Amino acid sequence: MRIPIPGLKMLTLLLLSCTACGALGAPPSGQISRTFSSDAGDKRSYYVALPSNYTASKSYRLVLVFAGTDTTGKEMREWFGKGWLPPTVTGLESHMSDTIFVYPDQKWSWYGDKGWALGPYAGDYGGNHDIVFVKELLAVLQSTYSIDKNRVFATGHSWGGDMAAVVGCFLGDKFKAIAPVAANTPYWFGAPPNPALCVGKPAVWTFFGLDDDYFGDSSPDGLFGEAQNDFWMQRLSCTGAHTTSGETRRYTTGCAADLRLTLYAGGQYSGGGGYLGHQPPDYFLTSASNWFSSF
């Protein structure tokens, strides 16, 4: 005679309905949706990639990767996380052990393009809701996973690069370092941009194309990258002194944190898509990973 076990049916149903749980007892990973505050947009989603050997007894770095225009977090994971030409060009995840990667999804659209709300000074593309979302997301992640709060990083491409810079300013006390790629001129910080608006002083490595064909003639010879770097030079109290290695300048005098600028030439991206001058050089994935890992 089979003896029913109280609660067994309910436990089975819960396990079957938990699409992000993985193995019994493992923290959630993969595509996740949850409800945040109304100021953060209520129901939001994000993709979590955990190390294969994740254990709560260790402390892990956290990297947020912000997607570009009309791109999902999961798509960003395929591109930045895994690499755009494996095994030749492998992604951030393969270069950083003991690291949790989170790829948030955008929610709102502007003029038909889905992207990020870039804070209180971004004009038509402004709004605080995504800054609040990131702040609340960090709290959720830090309560769910074993994360070293002193080793939290952000990167992103294009509109996602904008967002990486925005959180590096308005939530800068929560990030150790940021690496925006192919971001816009820093209009998101006011006109003229005002470094006094920021909190905290994370390290910053700006990547921008000398021949960016998305911004075109409005950014000759990497002008937008120079403008971003000028902003961070003021914020981090750097002088103009720097050393140069290849395409990268590293500022060396007076800086409150590590500051670097890479103005990359075209023809160094081997992935697909359009606007090839707007895309990162292949070496970005390794360089950014090694830099984050150095903290």
N, C-alpha and C positions, 0 to 999 in steps of 0.2 A: 504494500500500500504506500503510495507517495504522500508524504506529509508536506503540506504547503509551508513555505518559509515566509513569515510576515515581512512585507516590504520588498520582497525579491522582484515582483513584477514592476513596481514603481522604479526601483534601482535600474532594472534593465531598460525601461523606457527612457530614463534620464541619460543613460550611457549612449543609447541609440540616437538621441536627439542632439547630443553634444558634438557638432561637426568639427570643432576646433580642438578637442581635448587630446587627441592622440591616444597613447597608451594610458591605461588606468593609473591615475595619480600624477600624470605628467601635466605641467602647466599648459595652457592653451597656446597653439601656434597655428600658422596658416592664416587664412582670411578670417577676420574677426569683426563683428559688429556689436556695438553696445551703445547705450544711451548716456550722453553727457548732459551738461546743463543746457538750458535754452540759449544762454549767451554763447555757448560753444557749438550750437547747431543741432542740439538734441541727438538724434541717432547718427552716429558716425562710424566709419569703417577704416580698417588698416590691416596690413599684412605683417605677420611676425615670423621671422626666421631665427630659430634657436640653434645653438651649436649642437651637433649630434650627440655629444656627451654631456649635455646640460645636467647640472646637479645643483640643488639649492645650497649645498655646502660650500660652493665657490662663489666668488664675486666677479661679475662680468662687465665689460664695457658695453655701452649702448650707443648705437649709431642710428639717427633718424635720417632717412633719405627721402627728400621731397621731389615729387614728380613734376615734370614740365607740363605745358599746355595740353589739355585733353588726354592726359596719360594717367592710368590707374597706378596704385601702389604696387599691385602684382606685376604689371608691365614694367614698372621701374625696377623691380627685383630682377626680372629677366635680363634687363639691360645693364644696370649698374651692379646689381648684386651678383649675377652669374657671369657677366661679361658679354660683350657683343660679338666676339669671334673666338669662342673656346675651341680647342685648348690653347690657341695662340694668344688671345687676349682674354684672360680670366678676370672675374669680377672681385668686388670688395670682399665678399664673404670668404673666398678662397685664400685671401691674403691676411685675414685677421682672425686668429684663433681667440677663444674666450671672449667672444663678442656676440651680443644680441643685435639683430638688425630689424628695424621697424620701418615700414613703408606706408605712410598715411595716404588716404584717399582724399581728393578734393571733393567739395560738395556744391559750390556755387559756380555760375557762369556769368561772364561779362561779354556782351555783344556776340553771343554764340559760342564763346570759348570758355571751357571749364578751367579754373585756376584757383589761386590763393588770394584771400583778402589780406592786404599788405599793411595793415595797421592804420593808425589815426591820421597819417599825413600823406596818404597815397592817392588822394583825389578820387577819380572815377573808380580806381581799383582798391579803395580803402575799406576799412572795417576792422574791428577788433576780434571778430568771432573766431578766426583761425588762430590768432595768438592765444586766445582763451582755450581753444581746443587743444593746442600743443601743451599748454600749461597743465590742463587736466589730464591729458594723455600721459604726460611724464609721471604724474602722481599715480595713475592707474598702473603703469608699467613698473614703477618702483615698488608698488605694493604687491604686485603679482609675481615678479621675477627677482632674482638675486642680482641687483645692479649696484655698481659702485657709483655713487652720486657725484664723485669727483672726476669721473671719466665718461662724460656724456658729450656726444659730438653730433654735428649736423652737416649734411651736404645736400646738394640738389642741382638740377640743371635747368637753365633758362628761367621760366616762371618759378620753378622749384629752387633755382639758385637765388632768386629774389627772396623767397621765403626763408631759405637758410640764413641769409643776411639779416632779415627782419627779426627772426628769433634770436640771432646772435646779438642784436641790439636790445630789443624790448624784453627779452628773457635771458640776457647775456650772463646773468649770475647763475644760470642753471646749466651752461654749456662750457666745457673746457676748451673746445676749438670748433671752428666752422670752416668749411671749404666750399664757397659758392662758385658755380661754374656757369659761364655765359649768361650772367645776370644782367639786368638793365642798369642804366645809370641810376644812382641811389636817390631818386626822387621820393622814395618811400620814407625818407628821413626828413622831409620838409624842404622848403625852398627859401634860402639855400639849406642844404643838409646840415643838421645840427647834432653833433656828437653828444652834446649834453643831454639829449633825450634818452640815451642808453643807460642800462644798468649792467654792472659787471664788466669785465674786460677779458673776454675769451681770446685765444689765439685765432688768427685769421689767415687763410691762404686763399687768395682770389685767383681764379683761372679765367682768362678771357682771350678770345681769338683776335689776332692782328687783322685778319681779313674776314671778320664775322659777316656772313652774307644774309643773316636774318635782320640785323639792325642796319646793315648796309652803310650808306654814306653818312648816316647820323653818328656813326662811331668809327671814324677813320683811324687806322693804326692802333686799335685797341683803346680808344678814348674812354669808353664806358668802364673798362677795367681800371684805367688810370684814375677815373673819378671815384670809383669804389675804394681803391687803395688810398687815395688822399683822405677820404672820410675816416678810414681806420687808422691812418697815420695820426690824425688829430685825436681820435678817441684813445689811442694807446700811447700818446705823447712821444711818438717817434720823430727823429729828425730825418733828413733826407739821406743820411749815410746808409749805404748798403753794400753787400757783396753780391756778386753775380756768378751763377753757375748754370751754364746752358741758357735756357729761356727764363730762368727764375731769379728774381731779386729777393734777397733776405735782408730786412732792415735791422740794423745792428746797434743803434744808439738811442738810448732813452726809452725804449719800448717797454710798456708794462706787460706785454706778452709777445710771443713769437708772431711776427708779421712777414708775410711773403706775397709776392705778386708774380704770376706766370702769364706772360703774353705769348701765346703759342702761335706758331705759323700754321697755315693751312696744309692739307695733304698728309696729316698725321693720324687721321681717323680711318679705321678700316671697317667700320660697321655700315649698316644700311641706313636708308632714310634720305631726306632732302636737307637743304641748307648745310652742306658738309663743312663749311667754314665756321658754323655755329656749334658744331659737335666737338667734344673734347678730344685731345690727342690720346692715342692708345695708352701712353705712359701714365695718364692721370690716375687710372684705377690702382696701379701699384704705388705711385707716389703718395696719393692721399691715404691709402691704407697704411703705408709705412709711417707716415707722419702721425696719424691718429694713434697708431700702436706705440709711438715713442713717448706718449704721455703716461 
